[in-house]
């Protein structure tokens, strides 16, 4: 039995369709990521999975229960960490954990044990008496996670949990999640950070309210194998970046172009002579630039399959197959 199974979930607001027809299945013990750009529908989907938002249509099974009916047993089996999780700034770290133990109905003895376990797990023992409002951003996020875990949920749902925290705190945060996974629990999380998405057992790329593709990181990256090139430019070429970029666009041989530290990162079209046309375009504008094959990124996969960048890109060329699907819709 899957830990979570969603079928054709849809949700519309007065001004926007947030989800069109989202289907996914998550296995017990899996680390599953929803990735994609802002506004793609990730938060709406996470909220439906967590039971804080009703879909307009579709079916949902969570841990063997009807995920839309939300029986009491299911509510206690889920830990949910939204983007703006409520911790109380005027309470200490320990008091916040105590509060959530009471919220989930733990008895006094169990609550005391869980508070101590969460303080150890989150590395906040030394800060137990600090008011939450005085903790750093990374410490607050770890406290929030501890509050979501006090009742030992079987399924943890996290909506962009590490946004805005420093790299060290992010690494510690993932250390906590890895310990949770080691207990056989299941985690579904959303992230716009590519390196975090690649931690997952499987990734669902979300675009414009749809799941464009779902697969393992290795198999997703293989879809863009051989398509990425790094265009290295000498010091004298930096002032001509715009002209070079426009020449590449006119070549019809690239899908996306992004500025990198060494020059430009380009994603070739599927045309057999794409690289040759790129080199011709560079010669036409007299660009003295090196062109080397590079390892594909998750964003490359997203551009190829969903037609747009996951993060802010300096330039992209619309994927014609995706544009056709949008027009038909």
N, C-alpha and C positions, 0 to 999 in steps of 0.2 A: 504494500500500500504506500503510495507517495505521501510525503509529509504535507505537500500542498499541491493542489491541482486546480487550475483556473481555466475556464472555457468560455471564450467569446465575451469577455468582460467589456462593457462599453459605458462611458459616462460623458455626458454633455452638460455644459453650463450655458447660460443665456448668450454669452458672447464667444464661446469656444467649445469645440469638441475636444475633450482631453484624452479620451480613450475611444478607439474605434471598434476593435475586436481583438482583445488581447488574450492569448491562450499560452499557458506554460505549465510545466510540471517539475516539482522539486523533490528529489529523493531524500529519505531520512539521512541525516549526517552530512548533507551536502552544504558546501559554501557556494552560494548562488548570487550572482551580481546582475543588477539592472543598470546598464550604462547607456549614455547618450547625452545630447546637449540639454541645456536648460530649456524648459518648456516642452519637452518631448512627451511627458505623461508619466514620468517615473514616480513622482510624489503621489499623484492620483492613484496609481496602481498600488503602491505601498499602503496607502490609507485604506483602500478597499480590502487588501489582504489582512490588514490589522483590525478591520471591523469598525473603523471610525467614519467610514463613508460608504453609502449604499450605491451600488452600480445601477444604471438604468436597465441593464439586461445582462445575462450571462449566468454562469454557474461557478460555485467555488466550494471546494472541499479542503478542509484544513485539519490535519491530524485525525482524519477519519470522521470528523463532524461536518455538518452543514455550515460552511463558512459564512453564509448570509443570515442564518437564523441565530448564530452566536449564542449557543447555550453557555451556562455559567462555567461548566467544566472547561470549555474551550477558552474562555476569557482568561482563566487562570493558567492556561498552558502556553500562553503567548507573552513574550516580552516585546514591547514596542518602544522604539526611540525615534520620535519625529525630529524634524529639523529644529524645532523650538520646544524642547522638553522642559516641563515645569519642575525646576528645583527652586527652593525657597532661599532667597539671598540672605534673609535675616536668621536662618537656622544654620547650625554648624553642619559639617559633612556627616557626622554621626547622627545628628537629629534628622537630617533629610532621609538617611537610610532607615532610621526608626519609623519615620512617617510612612514610608512605602511598605515596610513590613506590616504595619497596621492596616494600610489600604488593602493589601492582599490577604488579610485575615490570618497572619501568622500568630501563634500563641507567643506569650512572653519569652519562654525558654528558647523556642525556635528562632524568634526574632533576634535575641541577643547573640545567638550563634551565627546567624546569617550576617548580621552587621559586622561582626569581627571578621568573618570570612571575606566579605566584600571590601573591607578596609585593607586587608592583606592583598587580595587579588588586584585591587586598583592602586596599590602602593600609596595609600593615603593615611596609613596609621599615624604618621607624625603630624598630620593635618586634621585629625579627627575633630579637634576643638576649634578649628578655623571656621568662621562664617563663610558660607558658600559664595557670597558676593565678593569676598576678598581673595578667592582662589584664582589662579591663572586660568586662561582659556582652556589649556590642555587638562588641567586638574578638574575643571568643571565638567568637561566632557567625560572624563573617567568616572566622576561621581555620578553623572547622569546614567552612564552605562551600568554602574553598580546598582542604582535604583531600579533599572529595568531587569536586573538579574536576581534580585533578592528572593523572589518566589520560585527560583529554579525552573524557568520555563523550558519547554521542549523545543520551541521555535522562537527565534529572535529575529525581529524585523527592524532594520536600521535604515533611516532615510538620510543619506549623505552625512554619515556620523562624524567624519573628520574634517569637514569643511571649516577653514579658518583657524586650524590649530597648527603649531609648529611641527617640523619634521620629527623631532625627538619624541614629542608627545604622541604623534601619530604612530610611531614605531611601538611605543609602550601600549597604546590603545589596541594595536593589532596583536600584541603579545597576550593581552587579556582575552581577545576573541579566540586566539589559537588554543588557549587553555580550555575555553568553553567548548570548542569543537572537539577537543580530545575526549570529552565526556560523552560523545556520540550525539550531541545536539545538532540542530539545523539552523543555519543563518541565511537569511535573504537580505541583501543590502543594496543600496543604490549609491553610485559614485560617478563623478565626472573626472576623477583622477585616473588616468590610464594605467599607471603602475598599480593602483589598488584594484582596478577591475581585473588585471591579469593574475591576481592572487586566487581568484575563484576557480572552483572545479568547472563551472560553466558560466558563460556570459550571455545575457539576452540584450541585444542592441535595440534600443527603443528610439523610434523616430516618428514624430507627428501622430502620436497616439497609437502606433502599431509596433509590434515586435518584428523588426526587419529580419532578424536571424538569431538563432540560439545555438551555441555550440561550445566546445572546449576552447580555451585560449589558443592551443597549438593549431587546432583545425581552422579556427578563424584567421589566424595570422597566415596560414598556408594559402588562404584565398587571395592574398595580395603578394604572394611570393614572386620575386623577380620584377615587380612593378615599380619599386621605389628607387629613385636616383638622388644623389646629393650633388648639387652643382656648386663646386668650390670656386670662389672668385678671388682674384688678387686685389691688392689694395686699391689699384687704379680703377677697378670695376664697380666698386660700391656706389659711386655716384651715378652709375648707369643702370641701377637695379630696375627702375620702372620700365626703361626701354627694353631690357632683356625680358622682363616679365611679359610685356605686351607681345614681343616676338614669339615667346613660347605659347601664349594663348592663341595667336594667329596660326600657329603650326597645326592646330587641331589634333595634337598628339599627346596632350596632357589632360588629366582629370582635375588635378589640384596643384597649387603652387603655394609654398609657405616660406617665409623668411626663417633662416636658421642662423646659428652662430657663425658658420663658415660660409654661408651663401644662401642658396635656395634649396628647399626640399621639394621635389616634384614627383608626382604620381603619374606614370605613363598610362595612356589609354590601352585598350586591348589590341590595337592595330599591330600587325606583325612588324611594320617598319617604324613604329613609334619612336624608338631611340634614334634611328637614322634621321627622322624628320626633326627631332629636337636638335641634333647636332647641326643640321642644315640651317635651322633658325638661328642658332648661335653664330654660325659663320656669316650669315647675312648681315648681322648687326656688328660684326667684328669683335665679338665677345671672346676674350681670352680666359676661358673658364674650363675647369676640369669637370668631368662627368663620371661619377662612380656609382656602382650598384650599392644599395644599402638595405639593411634589414627592414622589413615592413613593420608598421606600427598598427595598433588597434584603430587609430583614427583613419589610417589608410583603408582598412576593411570597411569602416563605417561609410566613408566617402564612396567606395565602390558599390556597396549594397544599399545605402540609404540616400545617397546623393548630396550629402551635406557634411560639414565639419562638426566634430564633437566639441571642439573648443574654438576660440576665435582664430580664424585664419586670415592671412593678409589677402589671399585670393583663392577662389576655387572656380572650377569650370563645372557647370551643372552636368551631372550624370544623365545622359539622354534616356536611359532605360527608366530611371526613377521619375524623371520629368514626365515620361509617357504614362506611367502608372498614375501619377497625380492628375494628369489631364483626364484620363479615363474615369477616375473617381469623381 
